[in-house]
Amino acid sequence: MLSNLDTEEILFLDIETIPQAPDFNKLPEKWQALWEKKIQYQANDGQTPESLYERAGIYAEFGRIVCISAGYIFQKKGELFFRVKSFHHNDEKKLLNDFSNALDKFARAGKKRLCAHNGQEFDFPYIARRMLVNGLRLPKILDIAGAKPWEVKEQLIDTLQLWKFGDYKHYTSLSLLCELFDIPTPKDDIDGSQVAKVYYQDGGLDRIIRYCEKDTLAVANLLLRYKGEGVILEENMEIV
């Protein structure tokens, strides 16, 4: 299967998300109650809804997207390059609308598939849910309600699922697989657990964007390594 996969038909992506509010106490009372109900069975000794609120960004109902980086592989003079564009804005609806329009353009340009790490469980449904919340039309590639499982796998590629080889119990992080396959790690500045702090406390959206772009390149390189091919160096990444 992988040997027949044309990587130049794939749009690789990664998203960065944050909680809707800087902290639990800034939420309206109704949303505080909804959050308490959401995580009531997750609290260990000493943990409270307030202390667990830093996790809210992983849930599309309680979080929002601050950056989507999307890139594709191309060849120049026989060498592989990676071109990436980031969609970011404090207004999530504008960010998602711009990304949706770009997906349509990429599809017309022959990018028929999307690829992300843990995309089936996180990136793809998160983007689709937040588009619906913001009243946006789903782009065709994400409008998969009623689609057969094999049809979904044809257009939405997940490097985590490929690594599982059918094992439903096994989760492996992108950073671990990068180390395993000797791929230059993107975790050289911040990691996902720090994104909300960097956004709300440090105002570091530019740092988040760079981190997201490097993750996107890492996903592309991981798929290349699955295919037994060499990786694309960071200096061959072109940022649009």
ZADO-1210 file (C-alpha; in nm, 4 decimals, padded with zeros to 6 digits):
<atoms>
<atom x="00.0000" y="00.0000" z="00.0000" code="MET" pos="1"/>
<atom x="00.2630" y="00.2541" z="00.1072" code="LEU" pos="2"/>
<atom x="00.4832" y="00.1796" z="-00.1933" code="SER" pos="3"/>
<atom x="00.1994" y="00.2937" z="-00.4222" code="ASN" pos="4"/>
<atom x="00.1222" y="00.6066" z="-00.2227" code="LEU" pos="5"/>
<atom x="00.2132" y="00.9230" z="-00.4113" code="ASP" pos="6"/>
<atom x="00.3345" y="01.1665" z="-00.1455" code="THR" pos="7"/>
<atom x="00.2989" y="01.4601" z="-00.3854" code="GLU" pos="8"/>
<atom x="-00.0797" y="01.4086" z="-00.3775" code="GLU" pos="9"/>
<atom x="-00.0899" y="01.4597" z="00.0002" code="ILE" pos="10"/>
<atom x="-00.1433" y="01.7737" z="00.2052" code="LEU" pos="11"/>
<atom x="00.0217" y="01.7287" z="00.5471" code="PHE" pos="12"/>
<atom x="-00.1155" y="01.9231" z="00.8396" code="LEU" pos="13"/>
<atom x="-00.0939" y="01.9897" z="01.2105" code="ASP" pos="14"/>
<atom x="-00.3100" y="02.2011" z="01.4399" code="ILE" pos="15"/>
<atom x="-00.2484" y="02.3823" z="01.7669" code="GLU" pos="16"/>
<atom x="-00.5363" y="02.4321" z="02.0078" code="THR" pos="17"/>
<atom x="-00.5991" y="02.6171" z="02.3339" code="ILE" pos="18"/>
<atom x="-00.8778" y="02.6363" z="02.5935" code="PRO" pos="19"/>
<atom x="-01.1521" y="02.8891" z="02.5209" code="GLN" pos="20"/>
<atom x="-01.0527" y="03.0982" z="02.8253" code="ALA" pos="21"/>
<atom x="-00.7162" y="03.1696" z="02.9914" code="PRO" pos="22"/>
<atom x="-00.8279" y="02.9855" z="03.3055" code="ASP" pos="23"/>
<atom x="-01.1297" y="02.8142" z="03.4575" code="PHE" pos="24"/>
<atom x="-01.2420" y="03.1184" z="03.6572" code="ASN" pos="25"/>
<atom x="-01.2790" y="03.3248" z="03.3393" code="LYS" pos="26"/>
<atom x="-01.5490" y="03.0872" z="03.2084" code="LEU" pos="27"/>
<atom x="-01.9185" y="03.1754" z="03.2391" code="PRO" pos="28"/>
<atom x="-02.0834" y="02.9799" z="03.5230" code="GLU" pos="29"/>
<atom x="-02.2788" y="02.7580" z="03.2837" code="LYS" pos="30"/>
<atom x="-01.9565" y="02.6550" z="03.1076" code="TRP" pos="31"/>
<atom x="-01.7841" y="02.5942" z="03.4399" code="GLN" pos="32"/>
<atom x="-02.0611" y="02.3494" z="03.5288" code="ALA" pos="33"/>
<atom x="-02.0357" y="02.1807" z="03.1875" code="LEU" pos="34"/>
<atom x="-01.6590" y="02.1439" z="03.2286" code="TRP" pos="35"/>
<atom x="-01.6981" y="01.9961" z="03.5769" code="GLU" pos="36"/>
<atom x="-01.9390" y="01.7388" z="03.4359" code="LYS" pos="37"/>
<atom x="-01.7078" y="01.6634" z="03.1425" code="LYS" pos="38"/>
<atom x="-01.4063" y="01.5749" z="03.3572" code="ILE" pos="39"/>
<atom x="-01.5778" y="01.4463" z="03.6724" code="GLN" pos="40"/>
<atom x="-01.4335" y="01.0960" z="03.6270" code="TYR" pos="41"/>
<atom x="-01.0840" y="01.2105" z="03.5299" code="GLN" pos="42"/>
<atom x="-00.9831" y="01.3815" z="03.8537" code="ALA" pos="43"/>
<atom x="-00.7281" y="01.2046" z="04.0720" code="ASN" pos="44"/>
<atom x="-00.6506" y="01.2896" z="04.4346" code="ASP" pos="45"/>
<atom x="-00.6032" y="01.6624" z="04.4749" code="GLY" pos="46"/>
<atom x="-00.7107" y="01.7485" z="04.1206" code="GLN" pos="47"/>
<atom x="-00.9952" y="01.9928" z="04.0666" code="THR" pos="48"/>
<atom x="-01.1872" y="02.1213" z="03.7632" code="PRO" pos="49"/>
<atom x="-00.9731" y="02.4339" z="03.7899" code="GLU" pos="50"/>
<atom x="-00.6433" y="02.2444" z="03.7842" code="SER" pos="51"/>
<atom x="-00.7623" y="02.0203" z="03.4997" code="LEU" pos="52"/>
<atom x="-00.8795" y="02.3109" z="03.2849" code="TYR" pos="53"/>
<atom x="-00.5388" y="02.3279" z="03.1155" code="GLU" pos="54"/>
<atom x="-00.6526" y="02.0134" z="02.9283" code="ARG" pos="55"/>
<atom x="-00.9603" y="02.1878" z="02.7859" code="ALA" pos="56"/>
<atom x="-00.7864" y="02.2673" z="02.4589" code="GLY" pos="57"/>
<atom x="-00.7925" y="01.9033" z="02.3501" code="ILE" pos="58"/>
<atom x="-01.1735" y="01.9027" z="02.3435" code="TYR" pos="59"/>
<atom x="-01.3414" y="02.0756" z="02.0502" code="ALA" pos="60"/>
<atom x="-01.6355" y="02.1720" z="02.2735" code="GLU" pos="61"/>
<atom x="-01.4126" y="02.3589" z="02.5193" code="PHE" pos="62"/>
<atom x="-01.1181" y="02.4658" z="02.3034" code="GLY" pos="63"/>
<atom x="-01.0375" y="02.6447" z="01.9824" code="ARG" pos="64"/>
<atom x="-00.7775" y="02.6364" z="01.7069" code="ILE" pos="65"/>
<atom x="-00.5105" y="02.9071" z="01.6944" code="VAL" pos="66"/>
<atom x="-00.2973" y="02.7668" z="01.4117" code="CYS" pos="67"/>
<atom x="-00.3207" y="02.5182" z="01.1271" code="ILE" pos="68"/>
<atom x="-00.0059" y="02.4507" z="00.9260" code="SER" pos="69"/>
<atom x="-00.0445" y="02.2716" z="00.5939" code="ALA" pos="70"/>
<atom x="00.2336" y="02.1682" z="00.3592" code="GLY" pos="71"/>
<atom x="00.3183" y="01.9494" z="00.0646" code="TYR" pos="72"/>
<atom x="00.6208" y="01.7738" z="-00.0817" code="ILE" pos="73"/>
<atom x="00.7593" y="01.8729" z="-00.4190" code="PHE" pos="74"/>
<atom x="01.0750" y="01.8136" z="-00.6196" code="GLN" pos="75"/>
<atom x="01.3198" y="02.0694" z="-00.7470" code="LYS" pos="76"/>
<atom x="01.6232" y="01.9617" z="-00.9486" code="LYS" pos="77"/>
<atom x="01.5795" y="01.6065" z="-00.8247" code="GLY" pos="78"/>
<atom x="01.5740" y="01.7079" z="-00.4572" code="GLU" pos="79"/>
<atom x="01.2753" y="01.6921" z="-00.2212" code="LEU" pos="80"/>
<atom x="01.1416" y="02.0148" z="-00.0725" code="PHE" pos="81"/>
<atom x="00.8515" y="02.0976" z="00.1571" code="PHE" pos="82"/>
<atom x="00.6342" y="02.4070" z="00.1160" code="ARG" pos="83"/>
<atom x="00.4209" y="02.5027" z="00.4155" code="VAL" pos="84"/>
<atom x="00.1613" y="02.7710" z="00.4827" code="LYS" pos="85"/>
<atom x="00.0162" y="02.8540" z="00.8238" code="SER" pos="86"/>
<atom x="-00.3346" y="02.9761" z="00.8926" code="PHE" pos="87"/>
<atom x="-00.3576" y="03.1715" z="01.2162" code="HIS" pos="88"/>
<atom x="-00.5776" y="03.4432" z="01.3591" code="HIS" pos="89"/>
<atom x="-00.7283" y="03.5431" z="01.6919" code="ASN" pos="90"/>
<atom x="-01.0664" y="03.5121" z="01.5167" code="ASP" pos="91"/>
<atom x="-01.1067" y="03.1351" z="01.4801" code="GLU" pos="92"/>
<atom x="-01.3849" y="03.1679" z="01.2229" code="LYS" pos="93"/>
<atom x="-01.1607" y="03.3658" z="00.9879" code="LYS" pos="94"/>
<atom x="-00.8757" y="03.1167" z="01.0381" code="LEU" pos="95"/>
<atom x="-01.1017" y="02.8222" z="00.9558" code="LEU" pos="96"/>
<atom x="-01.2683" y="02.9949" z="00.6619" code="ASN" pos="97"/>
<atom x="-00.9279" y="03.0748" z="00.5101" code="ASP" pos="98"/>
<atom x="-00.8163" y="02.7152" z="00.5619" code="PHE" pos="99"/>
<atom x="-01.1366" y="02.5776" z="00.4093" code="SER" pos="100"/>
<atom x="-01.0888" y="02.7915" z="00.0984" code="ASN" pos="101"/>
<atom x="-00.7283" y="02.6749" z="00.0751" code="ALA" pos="102"/>
<atom x="-00.8361" y="02.3094" z="00.0970" code="LEU" pos="103"/>
<atom x="-01.0597" y="02.3579" z="-00.2054" code="ASP" pos="104"/>
<atom x="-00.7695" y="02.5133" z="-00.3981" code="LYS" pos="105"/>
<atom x="-00.5326" y="02.2343" z="-00.2956" code="PHE" pos="106"/>
<atom x="-00.7894" y="01.9753" z="-00.4088" code="ALA" pos="107"/>
<atom x="-00.8106" y="02.1393" z="-00.7513" code="ARG" pos="108"/>
<atom x="-00.4300" y="02.1284" z="-00.7658" code="ALA" pos="109"/>
<atom x="-00.4300" y="01.7496" z="-00.7165" code="GLY" pos="110"/>
<atom x="-00.3816" y="01.7270" z="-00.3384" code="LYS" pos="111"/>
<atom x="-00.6455" y="01.4560" z="-00.2890" code="LYS" pos="112"/>
<atom x="-00.5517" y="01.3403" z="00.0599" code="ARG" pos="113"/>
<atom x="-00.4794" y="01.4853" z="00.4040" code="LEU" pos="114"/>
<atom x="-00.2230" y="01.3402" z="00.6431" code="CYS" pos="115"/>
<atom x="-00.1667" y="01.4084" z="01.0143" code="ALA" pos="116"/>
<atom x="-00.0308" y="01.2208" z="01.3160" code="HIS" pos="117"/>
<atom x="-00.3261" y="01.1003" z="01.5233" code="ASN" pos="118"/>
<atom x="-00.5366" y="01.2828" z="01.2660" code="GLY" pos="119"/>
<atom x="-00.8300" y="01.0398" z="01.2868" code="GLN" pos="120"/>
<atom x="-00.8681" y="01.0913" z="01.6610" code="GLU" pos="121"/>
<atom x="-00.7727" y="01.4579" z="01.6830" code="PHE" pos="122"/>
<atom x="-00.6871" y="01.6907" z="01.3932" code="ASP" pos="123"/>
<atom x="-00.9516" y="01.5917" z="01.1364" code="PHE" pos="124"/>
<atom x="-01.2553" y="01.5734" z="01.3697" code="PRO" pos="125"/>
<atom x="-01.1397" y="01.8786" z="01.5673" code="TYR" pos="126"/>
<atom x="-01.1223" y="02.0938" z="01.2542" code="ILE" pos="127"/>
<atom x="-01.4597" y="01.9656" z="01.1313" code="ALA" pos="128"/>
<atom x="-01.6298" y="02.0247" z="01.4673" code="ARG" pos="129"/>
<atom x="-01.4926" y="02.3758" z="01.5051" code="ARG" pos="130"/>
<atom x="-01.6043" y="02.4583" z="01.1496" code="MET" pos="131"/>
<atom x="-01.9586" y="02.3518" z="01.2370" code="LEU" pos="132"/>
<atom x="-01.9500" y="02.5501" z="01.5630" code="VAL" pos="133"/>
<atom x="-01.8467" y="02.8570" z="01.3636" code="ASN" pos="134"/>
<atom x="-02.1240" y="02.8039" z="01.1098" code="GLY" pos="135"/>
<atom x="-01.8939" y="02.7140" z="00.8214" code="LEU" pos="136"/>
<atom x="-01.9528" y="02.4675" z="00.5403" code="ARG" pos="137"/>
<atom x="-01.7399" y="02.1565" z="00.5648" code="LEU" pos="138"/>
<atom x="-01.4951" y="02.1189" z="00.2761" code="PRO" pos="139"/>
<atom x="-01.5617" y="01.8061" z="00.0750" code="LYS" pos="140"/>
<atom x="-01.2571" y="01.6180" z="00.2036" code="ILE" pos="141"/>
<atom x="-01.3759" y="01.6530" z="00.5664" code="LEU" pos="142"/>
<atom x="-01.7443" y="01.5934" z="00.4971" code="ASP" pos="143"/>
<atom x="-01.7214" y="01.2209" z="00.5713" code="ILE" pos="144"/>
<atom x="-02.0525" y="01.1501" z="00.7482" code="ALA" pos="145"/>
<atom x="-02.1807" y="00.8177" z="00.6155" code="GLY" pos="146"/>
<atom x="-01.8588" y="00.7361" z="00.4317" code="ALA" pos="147"/>
<atom x="-01.7292" y="00.3784" z="00.4437" code="LYS" pos="148"/>
<atom x="-01.4203" y="00.3241" z="00.6663" code="PRO" pos="149"/>
<atom x="-01.2038" y="00.2335" z="00.3676" code="TRP" pos="150"/>
<atom x="-01.3200" y="00.5475" z="00.1856" code="GLU" pos="151"/>
<atom x="-01.2158" y="00.7604" z="00.4832" code="VAL" pos="152"/>
<atom x="-00.8730" y="00.5923" z="00.5001" code="LYS" pos="153"/>
<atom x="-00.8236" y="00.6635" z="00.1302" code="GLU" pos="154"/>
<atom x="-00.8422" y="01.0389" z="00.1771" code="GLN" pos="155"/>
<atom x="-00.7501" y="01.0900" z="00.5447" code="LEU" pos="156"/>
<atom x="-00.4120" y="00.9333" z="00.6223" code="ILE" pos="157"/>
<atom x="-00.2975" y="00.8970" z="00.9828" code="ASP" pos="158"/>
<atom x="00.0698" y="00.8199" z="01.0505" code="THR" pos="159"/>
<atom x="-00.0222" y="00.6938" z="01.3971" code="LEU" pos="160"/>
<atom x="-00.2750" y="00.4448" z="01.2573" code="GLN" pos="161"/>
<atom x="-00.0212" y="00.3271" z="01.0004" code="LEU" pos="162"/>
<atom x="00.2265" y="00.2601" z="01.2814" code="TRP" pos="163"/>
<atom x="-00.0319" y="00.0650" z="01.4829" code="LYS" pos="164"/>
<atom x="-00.0651" y="-00.2062" z="01.2162" code="PHE" pos="165"/>
<atom x="-00.4117" y="-00.2843" z="01.3503" code="GLY" pos="166"/>
<atom x="-00.3117" y="-00.2711" z="01.7196" code="ASP" pos="167"/>
<atom x="-00.5864" y="-00.0691" z="01.8933" code="TYR" pos="168"/>
<atom x="-00.4025" y="-00.0409" z="02.2251" code="LYS" pos="169"/>
<atom x="-00.0848" y="00.1213" z="02.1033" code="HIS" pos="170"/>
<atom x="-00.0302" y="00.4994" z="02.1111" code="TYR" pos="171"/>
<atom x="00.3050" y="00.6382" z="01.9994" code="THR" pos="172"/>
<atom x="00.3814" y="01.0100" z="01.9992" code="SER" pos="173"/>
<atom x="00.5197" y="01.1928" z="01.6997" code="LEU" pos="174"/>
<atom x="00.8297" y="01.2933" z="01.8979" code="SER" pos="175"/>
<atom x="00.9044" y="00.9289" z="01.9873" code="LEU" pos="176"/>
<atom x="00.8676" y="00.8163" z="01.6247" code="LEU" pos="177"/>
<atom x="01.0896" y="01.1039" z="01.5092" code="CYS" pos="178"/>
<atom x="01.3594" y="00.9819" z="01.7478" code="GLU" pos="179"/>
<atom x="01.3075" y="00.6207" z="01.6438" code="LEU" pos="180"/>
<atom x="01.3374" y="00.6977" z="01.2719" code="PHE" pos="181"/>
<atom x="01.6183" y="00.9534" z="01.3172" code="ASP" pos="182"/>
<atom x="01.4039" y="01.2447" z="01.1996" code="ILE" pos="183"/>
<atom x="01.5109" y="01.5918" z="01.3180" code="PRO" pos="184"/>
<atom x="01.2762" y="01.6575" z="01.6084" code="THR" pos="185"/>
<atom x="01.0385" y="01.9543" z="01.5966" code="PRO" pos="186"/>
<atom x="01.0273" y="01.9770" z="01.9769" code="LYS" pos="187"/>
<atom x="01.3136" y="02.2243" z="02.0046" code="ASP" pos="188"/>
<atom x="01.1264" y="02.5207" z="02.1546" code="ASP" pos="189"/>
<atom x="00.7877" y="02.4330" z="02.3035" code="ILE" pos="190"/>
<atom x="00.5620" y="02.1283" z="02.3139" code="ASP" pos="191"/>
<atom x="00.1866" y="02.0850" z="02.2914" code="GLY" pos="192"/>
<atom x="00.1335" y="02.1106" z="02.6666" code="SER" pos="193"/>
<atom x="00.2841" y="02.4623" z="02.6653" code="GLN" pos="194"/>
<atom x="00.0854" y="02.6114" z="02.3764" code="VAL" pos="195"/>
<atom x="-00.1905" y="02.7631" z="02.5919" code="ALA" pos="196"/>
<atom x="00.0606" y="02.9259" z="02.8290" code="LYS" pos="197"/>
<atom x="00.2654" y="03.0634" z="02.5406" code="VAL" pos="198"/>
<atom x="-00.0507" y="03.2052" z="02.3796" code="TYR" pos="199"/>
<atom x="-00.2261" y="03.3514" z="02.6849" code="TYR" pos="200"/>
<atom x="00.0655" y="03.4502" z="02.9078" code="GLN" pos="201"/>
<atom x="00.3532" y="03.5177" z="02.6698" code="ASP" pos="202"/>
<atom x="00.1671" y="03.6369" z="02.3596" code="GLY" pos="203"/>
<atom x="00.3934" y="03.4072" z="02.1605" code="GLY" pos="204"/>
<atom x="00.1780" y="03.3228" z="01.8589" code="LEU" pos="205"/>
<atom x="00.4832" y="03.3375" z="01.6309" code="ASP" pos="206"/>
<atom x="00.6511" y="03.0647" z="01.8416" code="ARG" pos="207"/>
<atom x="00.3379" y="02.8519" z="01.8150" code="ILE" pos="208"/>
<atom x="00.3297" y="02.8949" z="01.4369" code="ILE" pos="209"/>
<atom x="00.6949" y="02.7903" z="01.3958" code="ARG" pos="210"/>
<atom x="00.6374" y="02.4892" z="01.6207" code="TYR" pos="211"/>
<atom x="00.3292" y="02.3893" z="01.4213" code="CYS" pos="212"/>
<atom x="00.5155" y="02.4189" z="01.0906" code="GLU" pos="213"/>
<atom x="00.7981" y="02.1977" z="01.2140" code="LYS" pos="214"/>
<atom x="00.5476" y="01.9380" z="01.3326" code="ASP" pos="215"/>
<atom x="00.3931" y="01.9372" z="00.9859" code="THR" pos="216"/>
<atom x="00.7321" y="01.8726" z="00.8275" code="LEU" pos="217"/>
<atom x="00.7920" y="01.5955" z="01.0832" code="ALA" pos="218"/>
<atom x="00.4684" y="01.4221" z="00.9775" code="VAL" pos="219"/>
<atom x="00.5741" y="01.4390" z="00.6121" code="ALA" pos="220"/>
<atom x="00.9172" y="01.2999" z="00.6978" code="ASN" pos="221"/>
<atom x="00.7641" y="01.0193" z="00.9024" code="LEU" pos="222"/>
<atom x="00.5551" y="00.9061" z="00.6060" code="LEU" pos="223"/>
<atom x="00.8641" y="00.9213" z="00.3848" code="LEU" pos="224"/>
<atom x="01.0521" y="00.7008" z="00.6328" code="ARG" pos="225"/>
<atom x="00.7609" y="00.4545" z="00.6376" code="TYR" pos="226"/>
<atom x="00.8132" y="00.4313" z="00.2611" code="LYS" pos="227"/>
<atom x="01.1856" y="00.3693" z="00.3115" code="GLY" pos="228"/>
<atom x="01.2868" y="00.7087" z="00.1739" code="GLU" pos="229"/>
<atom x="01.5126" y="00.9839" z="00.3051" code="GLY" pos="230"/>
<atom x="01.3904" y="01.2846" z="00.5011" code="VAL" pos="231"/>
<atom x="01.3527" y="01.6463" z="00.3958" code="ILE" pos="232"/>
<atom x="01.5925" y="01.8734" z="00.5843" code="LEU" pos="233"/>
<atom x="01.4582" y="02.1804" z="00.7609" code="GLU" pos="234"/>
<atom x="01.6583" y="02.4047" z="00.5290" code="GLU" pos="235"/>
<atom x="01.4501" y="02.2616" z="00.2430" code="ASN" pos="236"/>
<atom x="01.1297" y="02.3812" z="00.4045" code="MET" pos="237"/>
<atom x="00.9830" y="02.6840" z="00.2266" code="GLU" pos="238"/>
<atom x="00.7424" y="02.8929" z="00.4348" code="ILE" pos="239"/>
<atom x="00.4765" y="03.0748" z="00.2341" code="VAL" pos="240"/>
</atoms>
